[in-house]
Amino acid sequence: MREKMELKGWLAASRNLKITCLGKYIDLGVCVQYQNLLGKFPRDQISISNAEYVCFLDGYVYNKEAFLCPEGFGRWQESFACSLSKDPASHFGRLRGAFGGYFYDKETNRVTAYTDHVSNKALYYYVDGDRWILSNYVDFIVRVLRANGIAGHFDETAARYMLSYGYMLDDSTYVKEIRRLLPGCYITITPDGADITQYYKLRCHEQPMTEDEALEKLDAAFRQAVAREFEKDKEYGYRHLVDLSAGLDSRMVCWVAHDMGYTEQTNIAYSKLGYRDDIISGKIAKKLGHEYLFRALDDVRWMYDVDEMTLKNNGAAICHGMTGGNRMLQSINMERYGIEHTGIIVGATMTSYCRDRAAAYAKPRYGLNTYSTKLGYTFDEKVLAQYETQEEFAMNTRGLLGMQVSYMTRQNYIECTAPSADVDLLETAFSIPFEYRMDNRLYLRWIEEKYPGAAAFGWEKWGGVKPKRSHIFFRKVKTTQRLVAGYFSRLLHRPDPDSMNPMDYWYERDEKVRTYLDGMYEKRIGSAVLPRELADDMRRLYEEGNFVEKSLVLTVLSAVYLYFEDGTVNG
């Protein structure tokens, strides 16, 4: 199984732990390290081991020149290590890019492990006394725990998060002893214990400005974010791989980049044949003269990839959430590309997850932005207490911990990012008065006034109506038509014409898929790892729920299988 699902990543551990179970490793004297990296940006990566420290960074950095200093002999890698050792919080706050890694100070035996502002590069950790493990994959850590005879225990809270939200709301994983380092944080590990420091937190901080000023600030920040990620491709001579759909988010990344001169793009799209994502994305790519690759989802083979997706996304999000994207990326020759440029949470950044100001600035509460409310779970109020408003809670959890989980899967093939992962764009967007962002007001105005050509194509969210403020009436008419069509599709047991991947229909009509997934459920639901009450809840959700709810259950069962039943962690 694991040969077929090799993970691209790394693990570092204290020397009193054996990591030979992962394969060939490096003995760094004070710690040991395994790595199987993409290596897309070798001049950005850091791997130094000298008499003073061990320094490791995976990923890429936009502003390396800002860290060059005499103490680092004018070299990026040494300058980075020097800056980090002096003032970690300031150091990480100034970095721009997608990065994760650690620094081992040999004099103090202090380990500092870190992730970037939005956790584009995920980092998980295990700490127990003088034993510690760091990695971007839970699977690597649990395999090392097993090899060293260290017991791990099932975390029911993580399962309940998944069965409700489809993603984690905090640092939980399915193994209690393993935690995720949250966005904008670094952890300091010493012989006396471990402490977490948050150097950045996304907050809403409105500033007085006119709508015209907001428009100009947003456009400038978006273009800066686009320039940073596309210039990184150019620095290494890569062609640009850019997602494209019938939505606005990836469309605007593609369009703005083209407007800025980044025209050597390969656009990729996937959906069922004949859906708007198929038709509209192809028209946009043709208009811009880009290379275009499309993958149809109608063969439904991607629906079998439950374990593979759970392994690759650390069980941090619903296993079918990336639809056929994993299969799409598998089919591409990635030697030509450095970064996959996505539109992930661009819309949430430009607008909001909340419907109006009252909802956005209300005290945070549970129950919104969920995949299922059937089980009615309640969670610790301490999670909510970390956020001042509902919008902050939604953006930090649904956005950064939910939607961005697909990065973990994508990073097995290619580096990936979106303008919304740029902290300077985030800061600009959430300084804009909510009234301008609400209901796509500023977003649509930005498109119409700055990039009118992008508004000439239909918008999936509006049923194919063009994303123009003057077309609001047509949108309402189309919405009514879509609701009626959806009702009759369900009544007549036909595929929803308004869905890029009508999973309920495919599950019901494809006997092979249904047999495979139901068989997986039946085989795994009786696991002794699952508390009885939780197992009863999962039975109810799977047997009474729609396909998405079944998928939530399959994700938890897959995590139990991978991390416990498959001989990975001792229960």
N, C-alpha and C positions, 0 to 999 in steps of 0.2 A: 504493500500500500504506500509506504513512504517513499519508495523509489519513484513512484508515479507522481507523487505530490511533493517534490523537492521544494524547499522554501529558500528564498534568497534573503539572507540576513546574517546576524552575528550574535554571539553570546560571549560575555566576559564573566569570570567567576574568581572567587578567592582560591588560593592555591591548595587549600585543604579540601577541595571538592574535585572529583574526577569528572572530566568531560569527554573522555574517549568515546563515549556512546554516540557522539555527534560526528566523529570522524577525525581527520587530521587537524591538529590544533597547534597553537603557538604558546610556548612557555615564556612569559615575560618576566620571570623571576619573582615578582610580587603578586602576580595573578596569571591566569591562563585565559586564552581567547580562541574562539572558533569563529571563522568567517567564511561566508559564501556570498559575496557581494555582487551587485550589478556592475559596479565599476564604471558607470556612465561618465562621471566627472572626476577623473583621477587627480587632477591638480587641485581640486577642492577638498578632497578627502585628506584626513590626517591619520597617520599611524607612526608615532614616535615612541621609542623606548630608550631612555638614557639613564645616566646615574642619578638624576634628580626626579624624573617623573615618567609616567606612561600617559600618553595623550592620544585619544582616538575620536575621530569624527566621521560619521557616515552621512552622506547627502551632498548638498551644495550650498554655497554662500554667495550672495549677490555683491556684498561690499567688502571683499577681502582687503582691498587697499586701505580701508579705514583702520585696519589693525596692524599695519606695518609699523615697526618701531625699532630703534637701535638695539634694544635688548634682544630682539628676535633676529638680529643681523640682517634686517630688511627682508626676511623670508616670511611668507604667510603662515606657514605651519608653526614655526617657532614663536612668531609674534602672537598668534592665537593662544598658545599655551601660556605665554608670559602674561597676557591680559587676563586670562581666566584665573590664573593663580592669585592675582592681586585683588580683584573685585568681581566675583562671579555674577552678582545681580546686575551690575552695570554692564558687564561684558555681554551677557546674554541679551539684555535689553537692547543693546546697540546692533546686534547681529540681525541680518536680514537674509532669509532663505528658508530652506527645509533641511533640518539637521537634527542629529541625535548622537549621543556618545557618552564618553566618560573621561575623567582626568584623575590619575592616581598620584598623589604626592608621597614620594617615598620617605621623606623625612618625618612626616606626621602620620603616615599610614591612613591618610584621609582620601576617600573616593568621592568625587563629585560627578554625578550622572545627570544628564539633561535632555530635554526635548525642546523643540522650537515653540514660538508663541502660540501656535494653534495645533500643535502636535501633528503636523503633517508626517513627521517621522515618529511613530509610536515607540514608547519605551515601557517595558514591564520589569518589575524587580521582585526579588526575594531576599529578605534579610533576617537572619536569626543568629544573634551573637556575633561570632567572628566568621560566620559563613554568609556569603552574599552572591547573588547572581543578577546579571543585567542582560536584557535581550529585547529585540523588537518583536519576538514571537513567543507566545505562551508555550507552544509546543516544545521549543528548545529547552525552556526552563523545566517543564515537567519531566522531560526525558532525563535531564541531569538529576533531578530529585529522585527519580526511580533508580537510576544507576548508583546513587549514593545511599539508598535505603531510607530516604526521608519521606515521611508520610505527608500526603496532602489531603485536604478535606473539602467536600463539596460545599459551595456557598449558595444557599437557597435564595438569598437576596438577589444575586445575579440572575438566577433563573426567573424570579418574579419580575425583575426589570424587563427581561426579554419577552415574557409572556404578556406584558402590558404595552411597553413602549417599542419593543423591537430594537433597543439599544441600551447601553448602560447609562445611568444617571450620575455615577461617581467613579471612583477608581476600582470598582469591583471587577473580579473575574470569577469564573466558575470554581477556581481553586482558592480557598480562603487565604492561603499563605502567599499567594501571588497578587500583586496590586499593579495597577497602571499608574504611571506618572502622568498627572493631568497636564493639559496645555499650559504653557508659560511657567513651568516649574522646573526646579532642579532638586535633587536629593543629595544630602551629604551623609556619607556612611563612615563612621569611625568605630574603633573598638568599644566605645561607650554606647553606641546606638545609632539611630538614623533620624535625621531631621529634614523636613521638606520646606523649601522656600519658594514662594510664588513671586516671580519677577515681573509677570505681566498678567493682567486679567481684563478681559473684554467687558467694558461697561458702557452704558448709554450716558452720554454727557452732552446734551444739547447746548448749542451756543447760538446767540442771536445772530441772524443773518437773513438777508432777503432770499427769495426763491431763486432769483437770477444768480446771486452769489453762490448759493448751494449748487446750482447746476454747473457752474464753472469749477468749483472745488472738486465736485464729484468726477467730472470729466478729466481734470488734471491728475487726480489720484488714480483713476482707472487706467489712464494711459501710462502712468509711471509703473504701475503694477504689471501691465502687459509688456512694457519695454524690458523690465527686469527679467521676466521669465523667458521671453523670446531671445533676448541678447545672450542669455546663458547658452541656449542652443547654438547661436552663431559663434560664440567663443570657442566651441569645440567642433564647429563645422557640421552640425547636425541639421537635417531638414526638420520642419515643424510638424508634429503630429497633433491635430486639433479636433476635439470632439465637435459634432454638429448634429442638431436635432431640429424639430419643429418648435421647440421652446425658444425663449429669448436668451437664456443665460449663456449657453455655449455659442449660440449665434453671435452674440455681441462680443465675446472673446475673439471669435474668428473674424468678425467684420472689422472691429477696431484694430486688430493686429494687421489686417490687410491694408487698412487705411494708413497705418503707420509705416508701411513698406515691407512688412513681413509676408510676402506673397508666396513664398515657396512652401506652401502648406499641403499636407495630406489630410483631408477631412475624413473622419470615420463616423459611421452611424449604424445603429441596429434597432430593429423593431419587427413586428409582423409585416409581411408583404402587403403593400397597398395602403398602409397606415400613413398618417400625415408625416411621421418622422422619416418615412421612406421617401415620400414624394417631395415634401418641402425642402428637406435637407439637400436632396439631389439638385433641386432647382437653384438653391443658394450657391452650392459648390460650382455649378455650371456658370452662374452669373459671374462669380469671382475668378473663374478659370483655374480652380484648384483640382488637384488629384483627389479622387473620391473613392472610398471603400465602404461597401455596405454589407452587412450580414443579416440575413433573415432569421427570425426566431421560430419560424413555423415548424422546424424539425423537432422542437421541444427537447432536444438532447440535453440542453443546459439544465433542465429541471431535475436531472439525475445527480447533479454535482453538489449534493448536500454536504457531504463530509469534506470535499475539497474546498468549498467556499468557507465552511466553518473553520477549517484548519488555517486557511489563508487570511481570514479576517479576525482571527483570535476569538471567534464566537462573540464578538462585540456588537454585531448587528445581524439582522435577519438573513438567513442563508440565501434566500432567493432575491435579496434586495438589489443586487447588481445585474439582475436578469441575465442576458447573454453576453455581458461585457467581458467576462473572463474568457469565454470561448473566442470572442472577437480578437482579444489581445493575443491569444495563443496562435492565431492564424497569421499574424503580421511579422515580417522580418524586421526586428527591432534594431538591427545594426545601423540603420539610417537615422534613428531618432534618439534624442536625449530625454526630452520631457513630453509627457502627454498633457496637453493643455485642456483642462476641463472647465465646465461652468458650474461646478459644485458650489452650492449655497450663494452663488452670485445674486440670485433673485432675493434671497432673504437679506442679503447685505444691502442691496439697493432699495428694498422695500421693508417688509417686516413679516414675521410669523403671526403677528397680532392684527386683528381686524380694525381696531380703532385705538385712540389714545388712552381711553379709560382701561381697556384690556391690557395694553402695553405697559402702563405704569401702575397697574394693580399689584398688590402683594402677591408674590409667587404662590402658585398652588398646583397640586397634582391633578391629573385627569385630562389635560389638554395635550394635543400632539401625540396621541397614542395610536397604536395599531389595533388595540382591542381593549374594551372596558368590561368584557364579559365576566372576568373573575373578580373584579372590584377590589383589587389589592390596595392597601395603604402602605406608605413608606415613611421612613424617619424624617421628621421635620428639620433635622439638622442639615439635610441636603438643601432644602429650600432656603435656609437661613444664610447660605453663602451668597445669595443674590438679592439685590434690592428690588427688582421689578420682574414681572412675568416675561418681558422681552429678554432681559438678561438671562433668565433661567432657560428660556427656549433656545436662544442663540448658542449658549454655552453647552447645552445638552443635545438637543435635536440637531443643531448645526455642527458643532465641533466634535461631539462624541458620537453622533449618529450618522449624519450624511457623509462625513469625511472618512468613515471606516473603510469605504471602498478603496482609499489610498493604499491600505495594507495589502489588498489583493493586487492592485495595479503594480505595486512596487516589486512584484515577483517578475515583471517583464520590463518595466520602464519606470523612470522617475515621473512624478506627476504633481501638478499643482493647479491652482486657479487664481485669478486676481483677488478673489475673496480670502485667500490664504495670506495675502499681503497685509501685514499689520497696519501699515500706513493708510491703506484703503479702508480697512475696518475702522480705524480711528476717525477718518474723515466722514465716513458714512454715518456713524453713530454720534457725530457732533451736529448733524443736520436735524432741524426741528421735525418732530414726528409727522406733523401735518403735511409736510412736503413729501415724505416717504410713503405715507399711507395710501393704500389702494392703488399702487403703481403710478401715482401721480407724477413724481419726479422722474421715475424710470422711463415712462412713456414719453414725457417731454424731452428727456435727454436723447432718446433714440430719434424722435421726429426732427429735433432741431440740429443735432450734431451729426447723425448718421441716417438721414431720411431713406436711403436705399434699403436699409435693413428692415424698415417698416413696410416695404412693398410686398412682403411675403407673409402668408397667414401664420397665426400663432396657435399652437396646439391647445393651450389653455383656454383660448376663446373659440375653440371648435373650428379653427381655420380662418377666422375673421382677422383682418390685418390689425396689428397692434398700434392703433391710432386712437387718440382721444375722441376724434370725431366719429369713430365707429362703435361707440358705446351702445347705441340703440341696436345695431346689427348683432352685437355680442349677446344682448339680452334675448333677441329672437333666436339666435343659434343655440343659446343655453336651453331654451324651452324645447327646441327640436331634439337636442341631445338627450334631455331627460326622458322625453317620450320614446325615442328610439331605444334607449337603454332599458326602459320598462318593458317594451315589447320583446326585446332580445332575451331578457330573463324569462319572460312569460313563455316564449316559444323555444327556449333552450338553444339559442343561437349565440355565436360569439359577439361580444359587445363591440360594435363598430367604432366606439370611441375610446378604445384601450389599445395601447401599443403592444401589450402582451396579456390577452384575456386568460389569465391563469386558471380561474375557476372553470371556464369552458374547456380548456385543454385537459385539465385534470379529470373532468367528468366524461369527456368523450374519448380520451386516449387510454385504453385499457392497460397498456403496458406501463405507462407512467403511473397510473393509479395503483396498479398492482405492486409496482416497485416501492412507491412511497408508503402505501398502506402496510406493506410487508416490513419495511424498515421500522415503522411506528410500532407494529405488533411485536416485533422481535425485541425492541429496546424499552418499551414502556414499563416492563416488569423489572427493570434494573434495581438491584438492592441498594444502589447509591441514592436513589430518589426517596425522600421522605414520603410516607404513605399519603398524607394529605395533598402534597404537591403532585404526586402521581395521579391522584383522583382528579385534581384540577386540570391536569394536562389531558386526561382522557376526555373530560367534558369539552374542553376547548377544541380538541382534534375532531371528536365525533359530532359535535354540534356546530362547529365554526365553518367559516368560508376558507378558501385556500390560503389566504394570508395568515389566518389564525392557525391553520394546520402547519404552515411553514414556521411559525413561531415555536410550536411544539417540537418540530423536527430539528430546529436549531439547538434547543436545549438537549434533546436526546443525542444529537451528534456530538455536542461538547462532552457529555457524560461518556459516550463511547470512546472518543479520542483521548480524553484526559484521565479516564478511570478504567473503563471496561477493557480498553485495548492494552492494558498492562503498562500504562504510562505513569500513573501515580498510585501509590498504595492508599487505599481508603482507610 
